[in-house]
Amino acid sequence: MRQEIWFHKYRIIKLLGKGSNANVYLAEHILLNSYRAIKCLSKNHPLYNLQLKEAFLLKNLKHPCIPIIYDIEEDDDGSYIVEQYLEGETLKEYVETRGTIRENIIIQFGLQLCDLIHYLHSIDRPILYLDLKPENIIISEATLKLIDFGSAIYQDEVREEQEFYATRGYAAPELYHHNKVDERCDVYSIGMLLYYMASGIKINHDFINFQNIDQICECSRQLKTIINRCLKFSPSQRYANVTQLGKQLSGIIRRKKLHFRSSHSLRIALAGAQPRIGVTHFSFRICSYFIHRKRKCVYEEKNNSGCAWMLRQRYDDLSSKDGIYQIHGIPVLPKHQGELPNTENYPYRILDYGCLSKENLEDFLDAEVKILVLGAKEWELGFAEQVLELLAEYKDILYFFNFLDGRQFQQVLKNMEGRSCYRIPYDPDPFSKMMDKNGLELYHELTGIMGI
């Protein structure tokens, strides 16, 4: 150590760490009587300019999960980044000493990461982090702190055929295959951190064909579904952004907190942007999924189509109780039968409002879960645009697109400005037991959002 007092205000206490890129010292601000960490960057180091760029990038960021950069000093030998001193342990140390982490803690950590990465993705000049890994995260008083931005890059600086510096195993595969790099890379890395926390398995550079989380972990089905979607090889199959991922994680918390009173049911309202877009079909499919999973539900016709009554007329031997008919094992209440008499018998009520209108809008918005079905064909876009404008201020609506292939759906996502969007899989018989893997994943995810 070349001097005890640096820049006339920092008393050097000890060396905290020595790495290939920089030395880090613990220092005391003499006037403020508070600790600082000082990272020393040598001007002779080949990555000096890159490290200094990282420091100036950090200096303009303000988030609870990012250490504060107080000052940047310079002398003939190098630059000195004065930043917040953090007491704690890395996420790697945290997991290694515990093996695995309780699910509620995993979710809380995951939500912190989503909030942080959302901040980076949504500032005026968005930043892709690209190198999320346990060594880069310090747990300080139950708050995660991201301490290394060496691989971060402004999104507008991403170029084709660019080389990226990231950690194999945690980094998204497209970083090494010269495919499009965007915010879904960070979604993948959060998924790997969730995988690591849930399994306790050490992830190294050769960690490519890893075991599915379903086979190695005792965490909930909802969390496994979330992790599996984050880790899809194709970015188009992952969550489109960390906002969607955060909502899924929050859904697990809602599920654990949700205790139905005898007088309360969860209302799941469905409506369409236009007539004949598949709302009734989708409503019955959701009911069928619940029934096959031994969840008591009821289909309530809240529109004037008469479909439920026409369905009832196809079966001569149906009897009703309180106006409710059992059709393919699903309790069905046609509209002309009036209101549901005993809501306590049905924890889940699927309300089919048909086409969304000014007349049913208030009732639709009053439900705990709100699903809007849209189309994206050229002749359907006008209907979709009208209803999106009508619902612009409501942030808790789930948008499901019907009759689209994967390519069309990806184009739709670009225009939906971060809304929670899903594609309804082709499913000709809504009453059959679902076997399609992609369809099952969708309905698992949907029930996770509902907190079920």
C-alpha positions as CSV (number, residue, x, y, z in Angstrom):
1,M,0.0,0.0,0.0
2,R,1.6,3.2,-1.1
3,Q,-0.1,5.7,1.3
4,E,-2.4,5.7,4.3
5,I,-4.5,8.7,3.3
6,W,-5.8,8.8,-0.3
7,F,-7.0,12.0,-2.0
8,H,-7.0,13.8,1.4
9,K,-10.1,12.1,2.6
10,Y,-9.9,8.3,2.6
11,R,-8.1,6.4,5.3
12,I,-7.1,3.0,3.9
13,I,-7.9,0.2,6.4
14,K,-7.1,-3.1,4.5
15,L,-7.0,-4.9,1.2
16,L,-10.4,-6.6,0.6
17,G,-9.5,-8.5,-2.6
18,K,-7.0,-8.8,-5.3
19,G,-8.0,-9.8,-8.8
20,S,-6.5,-9.9,-12.3
21,N,-8.3,-6.7,-13.2
22,A,-8.2,-4.6,-10.0
23,N,-7.4,-4.4,-6.3
24,V,-10.2,-3.5,-3.9
25,Y,-9.5,-1.7,-0.5
26,L,-11.6,-1.0,2.5
27,A,-11.4,2.7,3.3
28,E,-12.9,5.1,5.8
29,H,-14.2,8.5,4.7
30,I,-12.5,10.7,7.3
31,L,-15.1,13.5,7.5
32,L,-18.2,11.3,7.2
33,N,-16.8,8.5,9.4
34,S,-18.3,5.9,7.0
35,Y,-16.8,3.0,5.1
36,R,-16.2,2.9,1.4
37,A,-14.8,0.3,-1.0
38,I,-12.1,1.7,-3.4
39,K,-11.4,-0.3,-6.6
40,C,-8.0,0.5,-8.1
41,L,-7.7,0.2,-11.8
42,S,-4.2,0.3,-13.3
43,K,-3.6,2.3,-16.4
44,N,-1.2,-0.3,-17.6
45,H,-3.9,-3.0,-17.7
46,P,-5.1,-3.9,-21.2
47,L,-8.8,-3.7,-20.1
48,Y,-8.4,-0.3,-18.4
49,N,-10.6,1.6,-20.8
50,L,-13.3,-1.0,-20.6
51,Q,-13.2,-1.0,-16.8
52,L,-13.4,2.8,-16.7
53,K,-16.4,2.7,-19.0
54,E,-18.1,0.3,-16.6
55,A,-17.5,2.8,-13.7
56,F,-19.0,5.7,-15.6
57,L,-22.0,3.5,-16.6
58,L,-22.6,2.6,-13.0
59,K,-22.3,6.2,-11.8
60,N,-25.5,7.1,-13.6
61,L,-27.5,4.2,-12.3
62,K,-29.8,4.5,-9.3
63,H,-31.4,1.3,-8.0
64,P,-31.5,-0.4,-4.5
65,C,-29.7,-3.5,-6.0
66,I,-26.8,-1.5,-7.5
67,P,-24.0,-0.3,-5.3
68,I,-23.6,3.4,-5.1
69,I,-20.7,5.0,-6.9
70,Y,-19.7,8.0,-4.9
71,D,-16.7,9.3,-6.8
72,I,-14.1,8.5,-9.4
73,E,-10.5,9.7,-8.7
74,E,-7.4,9.6,-10.9
75,D,-3.7,9.9,-10.6
76,D,-0.7,9.1,-12.8
77,D,-1.0,5.3,-12.1
78,G,-4.6,4.7,-12.5
79,S,-8.2,5.4,-11.6
80,Y,-9.9,4.8,-8.3
81,I,-13.6,4.0,-8.1
82,V,-15.1,4.9,-4.7
83,E,-18.2,2.9,-4.1
84,Q,-20.6,1.7,-1.4
85,Y,-19.0,-0.8,0.9
86,L,-21.2,-4.0,1.2
87,E,-21.0,-6.4,4.0
88,G,-22.4,-9.8,3.2
89,E,-21.8,-13.0,1.1
90,T,-22.0,-13.8,-2.5
91,L,-25.0,-15.8,-3.7
92,K,-22.5,-18.6,-4.5
93,E,-21.3,-18.7,-0.9
94,Y,-24.9,-18.5,0.3
95,V,-26.0,-21.5,-1.7
96,E,-22.8,-23.5,-1.1
97,T,-23.2,-23.2,2.7
98,R,-26.9,-24.2,2.6
99,G,-27.2,-26.7,-0.3
100,T,-30.5,-25.4,-1.5
101,I,-32.7,-22.4,-0.6
102,R,-36.3,-22.4,0.6
103,E,-38.7,-21.6,-2.2
104,N,-40.1,-18.4,-0.6
105,I,-36.5,-17.0,-0.5
106,I,-35.8,-18.1,-4.1
107,I,-38.9,-16.2,-5.2
108,Q,-38.0,-13.1,-3.2
109,F,-34.5,-13.1,-4.7
110,G,-36.0,-13.7,-8.2
111,L,-38.3,-10.8,-7.8
112,Q,-35.5,-8.5,-6.8
113,L,-33.5,-9.6,-9.9
114,C,-36.6,-9.0,-12.1
115,D,-37.0,-5.5,-10.7
116,L,-33.4,-4.7,-11.2
117,I,-33.1,-6.0,-14.7
118,H,-36.4,-4.3,-15.7
119,Y,-34.8,-1.1,-14.5
120,L,-31.8,-1.6,-16.7
121,H,-34.0,-2.5,-19.7
122,S,-36.3,0.4,-19.3
123,I,-34.0,3.4,-18.7
124,D,-33.7,6.0,-21.4
125,R,-30.7,4.2,-22.9
126,P,-31.5,0.5,-22.1
127,I,-28.7,-1.8,-20.8
128,L,-28.4,-5.5,-21.3
129,Y,-26.5,-7.1,-18.3
130,L,-25.7,-10.4,-20.0
131,D,-23.5,-11.9,-17.2
132,L,-25.8,-12.7,-14.3
133,K,-24.1,-15.3,-12.1
134,P,-23.8,-16.1,-8.3
135,E,-20.3,-14.6,-8.0
136,N,-21.6,-11.2,-9.2
137,I,-24.3,-11.0,-6.6
138,I,-23.8,-10.0,-2.9
139,I,-26.5,-10.7,-0.4
140,S,-26.4,-7.7,2.0
141,E,-29.2,-7.6,4.7
142,A,-31.5,-9.7,2.5
143,T,-31.0,-7.4,-0.5
144,L,-29.2,-8.5,-3.6
145,K,-26.5,-6.3,-4.9
146,L,-25.1,-6.6,-8.4
147,I,-21.4,-5.8,-8.3
148,D,-19.9,-6.4,-11.7
149,F,-21.0,-4.7,-14.9
150,G,-18.0,-5.6,-17.0
151,S,-20.1,-7.5,-19.6
152,A,-23.1,-5.0,-19.6
153,I,-23.7,-3.2,-22.9
154,Y,-26.1,-0.5,-24.1
155,Q,-28.7,-2.2,-26.2
156,D,-28.1,0.3,-29.1
157,E,-24.5,-0.8,-29.2
158,V,-25.3,-4.5,-30.0
159,R,-24.0,-5.4,-33.4
160,E,-24.3,-8.5,-35.6
161,E,-21.5,-11.1,-35.2
162,Q,-20.4,-9.3,-32.0
163,E,-18.3,-11.2,-29.4
164,F,-19.7,-11.1,-25.9
165,Y,-17.9,-11.6,-22.6
166,A,-20.2,-13.7,-20.4
167,T,-20.0,-16.9,-18.3
168,R,-20.9,-20.1,-20.1
169,G,-23.5,-22.0,-18.2
170,Y,-25.4,-19.0,-17.0
171,A,-25.3,-17.0,-20.3
172,A,-28.0,-17.4,-22.9
173,P,-26.9,-19.8,-25.8
174,E,-27.5,-17.1,-28.5
175,L,-24.6,-15.1,-27.1
176,Y,-22.4,-17.9,-28.6
177,H,-24.3,-18.6,-31.8
178,H,-24.4,-15.1,-33.2
179,N,-28.2,-14.9,-33.0
180,K,-30.2,-11.9,-32.0
181,V,-29.2,-10.6,-28.5
182,D,-32.0,-8.8,-26.6
183,E,-33.6,-8.7,-23.1
184,R,-34.5,-12.4,-23.3
185,C,-30.8,-13.1,-22.7
186,D,-31.2,-11.8,-19.2
187,V,-34.4,-13.7,-18.8
188,Y,-32.4,-16.9,-19.5
189,S,-29.8,-16.0,-16.9
190,I,-32.3,-15.3,-14.2
191,G,-33.7,-18.7,-15.0
192,M,-30.3,-20.3,-14.5
193,L,-30.0,-18.5,-11.2
194,L,-33.4,-19.8,-10.1
195,Y,-32.3,-23.3,-11.2
196,Y,-29.1,-23.0,-9.2
197,M,-30.8,-21.8,-6.1
198,A,-33.5,-24.5,-6.3
199,S,-31.2,-27.4,-7.1
200,G,-27.9,-26.4,-5.4
201,I,-26.1,-27.9,-8.4
202,K,-22.8,-26.4,-9.3
203,I,-23.0,-24.8,-12.8
204,N,-19.7,-24.7,-14.7
205,H,-18.6,-23.8,-18.2
206,D,-19.5,-27.3,-19.5
207,F,-23.0,-27.0,-18.1
208,I,-24.9,-27.4,-21.4
209,N,-27.1,-30.5,-21.5
210,F,-28.3,-30.1,-17.9
211,Q,-31.1,-32.1,-16.2
212,N,-34.6,-30.8,-16.3
213,I,-35.5,-29.2,-13.0
214,D,-38.6,-31.5,-12.8
215,Q,-36.2,-34.5,-12.2
216,I,-33.9,-33.1,-9.5
217,C,-35.8,-30.7,-7.3
218,E,-38.6,-30.7,-4.7
219,C,-39.8,-27.1,-5.4
220,S,-43.4,-26.4,-6.5
221,R,-44.7,-27.3,-9.9
222,Q,-45.3,-23.6,-10.6
223,L,-41.7,-22.7,-9.9
224,K,-40.5,-25.6,-12.1
225,T,-42.7,-24.4,-14.9
226,I,-41.3,-20.9,-14.7
227,I,-37.7,-22.1,-14.7
228,N,-38.3,-24.4,-17.6
229,R,-39.8,-21.6,-19.7
230,C,-36.9,-19.2,-18.9
231,L,-34.4,-21.9,-20.0
232,K,-35.9,-22.6,-23.5
233,F,-33.1,-22.7,-26.1
234,S,-35.2,-20.6,-28.5
235,P,-35.6,-17.0,-27.2
236,S,-39.1,-16.9,-28.7
237,Q,-40.3,-19.6,-26.3
238,R,-39.1,-17.7,-23.2
239,Y,-40.8,-14.9,-21.4
240,A,-40.7,-11.9,-23.7
241,N,-39.3,-9.7,-20.8
242,V,-38.6,-9.7,-17.1
243,T,-41.9,-8.0,-16.4
244,Q,-43.8,-11.2,-17.5
245,L,-41.3,-13.3,-15.5
246,G,-41.9,-11.2,-12.4
247,K,-45.6,-11.6,-12.7
248,Q,-45.3,-15.4,-12.8
249,L,-43.1,-15.4,-9.7
250,S,-45.6,-13.1,-7.9
251,G,-48.3,-15.5,-8.9
252,I,-46.8,-18.2,-6.7
253,I,-46.9,-15.8,-3.7
254,R,-50.5,-15.0,-4.4
255,R,-51.3,-18.7,-4.5
256,K,-49.7,-19.3,-1.1
257,K,-51.6,-16.4,0.4
258,L,-54.9,-17.2,-1.2
259,H,-57.4,-18.8,1.3
260,F,-60.9,-18.9,0.0
261,R,-63.6,-18.1,2.5
262,S,-66.9,-20.0,2.2
263,S,-68.6,-17.0,0.7
264,H,-65.9,-16.2,-1.8
265,S,-64.9,-17.6,-5.2
266,L,-62.2,-16.6,-7.6
267,R,-63.9,-15.0,-10.7
268,I,-62.1,-15.6,-14.0
269,A,-63.6,-13.4,-16.6
270,L,-63.1,-13.9,-20.4
271,A,-64.1,-11.6,-23.2
272,G,-63.2,-11.1,-26.8
273,A,-62.2,-8.1,-28.9
274,Q,-64.8,-9.2,-31.5
275,P,-67.5,-11.8,-31.9
276,R,-66.6,-15.4,-32.8
277,I,-63.0,-15.1,-31.7
278,G,-63.1,-18.3,-29.5
279,V,-64.0,-17.0,-26.1
280,T,-66.5,-19.8,-25.3
281,H,-64.2,-22.5,-26.7
282,F,-61.4,-21.1,-24.5
283,S,-63.7,-20.8,-21.4
284,F,-64.7,-24.5,-21.7
285,R,-61.1,-25.5,-22.2
286,I,-60.1,-23.8,-18.9
287,C,-63.0,-25.5,-17.1
288,S,-62.0,-28.8,-18.6
289,Y,-58.4,-28.3,-17.3
290,F,-59.7,-27.5,-13.8
291,I,-62.0,-30.6,-13.8
292,H,-59.2,-32.9,-14.9
293,R,-57.1,-31.5,-12.1
294,K,-59.8,-32.2,-9.5
295,R,-60.6,-28.4,-9.0
296,K,-64.3,-27.5,-8.6
297,C,-65.4,-24.9,-11.0
298,V,-68.5,-23.7,-12.9
299,Y,-68.9,-22.2,-16.4
300,E,-71.3,-19.2,-16.3
301,E,-72.7,-17.8,-19.5
302,K,-72.7,-14.0,-19.3
303,N,-73.5,-13.3,-22.9
304,N,-76.5,-13.5,-25.1
305,S,-75.3,-16.1,-27.6
306,G,-77.4,-19.0,-26.1
307,C,-74.5,-21.4,-26.7
308,A,-74.8,-23.0,-23.3
309,W,-78.5,-23.7,-23.8
310,M,-78.0,-25.1,-27.2
311,L,-75.3,-27.4,-25.8
312,R,-77.7,-28.5,-23.1
313,Q,-80.4,-29.3,-25.7
314,R,-78.1,-31.8,-27.4
315,Y,-78.4,-34.1,-24.4
316,D,-81.8,-35.5,-23.4
317,D,-81.0,-37.0,-20.1
318,L,-79.5,-34.0,-18.4
319,S,-81.0,-32.9,-15.2
320,S,-80.3,-29.6,-13.4
321,K,-79.7,-28.6,-9.8
322,D,-80.2,-24.9,-9.1
323,G,-80.2,-24.3,-12.8
324,I,-76.8,-25.9,-13.3
325,Y,-76.2,-28.7,-15.8
326,Q,-73.4,-31.2,-15.9
327,I,-72.0,-31.3,-19.4
328,H,-68.9,-33.4,-20.0
329,G,-68.3,-33.2,-16.3
330,I,-68.4,-29.4,-16.3
331,P,-71.1,-27.6,-14.3
332,V,-72.7,-25.2,-16.7
333,L,-75.0,-22.3,-15.9
334,P,-76.8,-20.9,-19.0
335,K,-77.6,-17.2,-18.9
336,H,-81.4,-17.6,-18.8
337,Q,-81.1,-19.5,-15.5
338,G,-80.1,-16.4,-13.7
339,E,-77.3,-15.8,-11.2
340,L,-75.3,-18.6,-9.5
341,P,-77.2,-19.4,-6.3
342,N,-74.4,-21.0,-4.2
343,T,-71.1,-19.5,-5.0
344,E,-69.5,-21.3,-2.0
345,N,-69.8,-24.6,-3.8
346,Y,-67.6,-23.4,-6.7
347,P,-64.1,-22.0,-5.7
348,Y,-63.5,-21.1,-9.4
349,R,-66.1,-19.3,-11.5
350,I,-65.3,-19.0,-15.3
351,L,-67.4,-16.1,-16.6
352,D,-67.9,-16.0,-20.4
353,Y,-68.8,-12.4,-21.4
354,G,-68.6,-13.0,-25.1
355,C,-67.6,-9.8,-27.0
356,L,-66.4,-7.1,-24.7
357,S,-68.7,-4.0,-24.8
358,K,-69.5,-0.9,-22.8
359,E,-72.4,-2.8,-21.3
360,N,-70.3,-5.6,-19.8
361,L,-67.0,-3.8,-19.3
362,E,-67.6,-2.9,-15.7
363,D,-68.5,-6.5,-14.7
364,F,-65.5,-7.8,-16.7
365,L,-63.1,-5.5,-14.9
366,D,-64.5,-6.4,-11.5
367,A,-63.3,-10.0,-11.7
368,E,-60.1,-11.0,-10.0
369,V,-58.6,-12.5,-13.2
370,K,-59.3,-10.8,-16.5
371,I,-58.6,-12.5,-19.9
372,L,-59.1,-10.9,-23.2
373,V,-59.0,-13.0,-26.4
374,L,-57.9,-11.2,-29.6
375,G,-57.1,-12.0,-33.2
376,A,-54.2,-10.6,-35.3
377,K,-55.4,-11.1,-38.8
378,E,-55.5,-8.0,-40.9
379,W,-59.3,-7.8,-40.8
380,E,-59.1,-8.3,-37.0
381,L,-56.6,-5.7,-36.1
382,G,-59.2,-2.9,-36.0
383,F,-61.1,-4.7,-33.3
384,A,-57.9,-5.4,-31.3
385,E,-56.7,-1.8,-31.5
386,Q,-60.1,-0.5,-30.3
387,V,-60.2,-2.7,-27.3
388,L,-56.5,-2.1,-26.4
389,E,-57.3,1.7,-26.4
390,L,-60.3,1.0,-24.2
391,L,-58.2,-0.9,-21.7
392,A,-55.0,1.1,-21.9
393,E,-55.0,2.1,-18.2
394,Y,-55.6,-1.4,-16.9
395,K,-52.3,-3.2,-16.3
396,D,-53.6,-6.6,-14.9
397,I,-55.3,-7.9,-18.0
398,L,-54.0,-11.1,-19.7
399,Y,-54.1,-11.0,-23.5
400,F,-54.6,-14.3,-25.3
401,F,-54.2,-14.5,-29.1
402,N,-56.1,-17.0,-31.1
403,F,-55.4,-18.6,-34.5
404,L,-51.8,-17.6,-34.7
405,D,-48.6,-19.5,-35.5
406,G,-45.4,-18.9,-33.6
407,R,-43.9,-16.5,-36.1
408,Q,-47.1,-14.4,-36.2
409,F,-47.2,-14.3,-32.4
410,Q,-43.6,-13.0,-32.2
411,Q,-44.6,-10.2,-34.5
412,V,-47.6,-9.4,-32.2
413,L,-45.4,-9.2,-29.1
414,K,-43.3,-6.4,-30.7
415,N,-46.4,-4.3,-30.8
416,M,-47.9,-5.1,-27.4
417,E,-45.5,-2.9,-25.3
418,G,-44.7,-5.4,-22.5
419,R,-48.3,-6.5,-21.9
420,S,-48.8,-10.0,-20.6
421,C,-49.5,-11.9,-23.9
422,Y,-50.0,-15.6,-24.7
423,R,-50.9,-17.7,-27.7
424,I,-53.8,-20.1,-27.5
425,P,-52.7,-23.5,-28.8
426,Y,-54.7,-25.3,-31.5
427,D,-57.1,-27.5,-29.5
428,P,-60.2,-28.7,-31.5
429,D,-62.0,-30.4,-28.6
430,P,-62.2,-28.3,-25.4
431,F,-63.7,-31.1,-23.4
432,S,-61.0,-33.7,-24.0
433,K,-58.1,-34.4,-21.6
434,M,-55.2,-32.3,-22.6
435,M,-52.2,-34.2,-23.8
436,D,-50.2,-31.5,-25.8
437,K,-47.1,-30.5,-23.9
438,N,-47.1,-26.9,-25.0
439,G,-50.8,-26.6,-24.1
440,L,-50.3,-28.1,-20.7
441,E,-47.4,-25.6,-20.0
442,L,-49.7,-22.7,-21.0
443,Y,-52.5,-23.8,-18.6
444,H,-50.0,-24.5,-15.8
445,E,-48.7,-21.0,-16.3
446,L,-52.2,-19.5,-16.4
447,T,-53.1,-21.2,-13.1
448,G,-49.9,-19.9,-11.6
449,I,-50.9,-16.3,-12.5
450,M,-54.3,-16.9,-10.9
451,G,-52.6,-18.0,-7.7
452,I,-54.0,-21.5,-7.9
